[in-house]
Every structure is written in structure tokens, then in C-alpha cells.
């Protein structure tokens, strides 16, 4: 590992209070109904901008801009013929893959946490909740994404980072946010596709039933 990358991995997030173990909350919001531009802000929707990202159908599918307090250049590219995701943070790339146990869970090796495998998984498998947890190999929760439960067309949800090792490392924080956004976005695409297929199937069945009645 280069000296520059090692230094970046050890940077402390520029956020007061995290040294005392307080959870860090980052709000996620689409900037328009087109749902192609994201703002991630500190503490509240009106808080300081930390991350900004654009969503694309082409690769790279998610582009984080070098703006906000994080000043993070990062990209996320979905593989066409597999479930793998390439995550590039400040020019350093890692690949996130689904786990062997559950295809809805995704894991990646955290460079900011000395290569430890982190996994994004559903907070509860007993419900259709869109809340997700990022856990370490021991199952310890490092961060949680809580989806917005209201009727807003632009508010997406919020990240709550609780793991001290993540709070104390800028690299680990960036990894959790970028991989978390990728995971949530893929889940959103999957649910939208399933809903569209269900609506199309229902329409076809309705049409078929109408035709049968006319015979």
C-alpha cells in the first residue's frame, strides 16, 4: 500500500463529537423527483453538505462528486452479467459481492479497517422493511440505514454510524456511505422492477379475463 493511501486510510473525519462515541447521522435526499441526484447532509436535511452523488443508467452508475465536507471522488459500477459491484474511492477500487448465504446481502473488504469483511444486510428478514445494517464478521452493527417512512417523494432515509472504528476513520466512513448507497439503490431498482412486473402481470390477467367473458 502506498504511503499516500495509508495516510488517507488513517485520516480522522472532520466531525466534532465523534471522538466521544456519539452516533453520526447523515440524511439522504433526492434533489428532484427525477431521483437522479442525491445530497447527503450532516445531522438533518438542512445540515451541511457532506456528500453529493449523481445516478446514471450507464457506467459508472453512481458518481460521487468531490464536493461537500468529504470532498470525496468516488464511483460505483454495476456488473452487467453478475451481481458484483466495483467501488472506487479516491482511485482505489474494491469489489462488493452478494454472500453465499443470502443473495440480498452484500459484502466487501474494508481497506479502512485493515481488510475486514463488512456486510450490508436487511435489518429484519421477517418484514419487508427497507432498513439495512452494515455489520462486521462478528455481527457487530457498525452503521444502519433507516429508510424514510413518510410520503415525501424526495427524502430517502438516513445513515446512523455507531461503530467507533468507523467514526474514527475517514476511509471507513467513506466506504460505509458509498457501499451503503449502492446497496440501497440496487434494492430500490429490484423493488421497482418487481412492482412493475406485478402491475404488468395484473393488467395482462385482467385483459385475459375480459376476453374470456366476451366469448
Secondary structure, DSSP 8 states (H G I E B T S, - for coil): --HHHHHHHT---S-TTGGGT--EEEEEEESSTT--EEEEEESSTTS-EEEEEEE-SSSSSEEE-S-TTTT--EEEEE-SSSS-EEEEETTEEEEEEE-SS-TT-EEEEETTTTTEEEEEEES-TTS----EEEE-TT--EEEEEEE--SS-SSEEEEEEE--HHHHT-HHHHHHHHHHHHHHHHHHHHHHHHHHHHHHHHHHHHHHHHHHHHH-
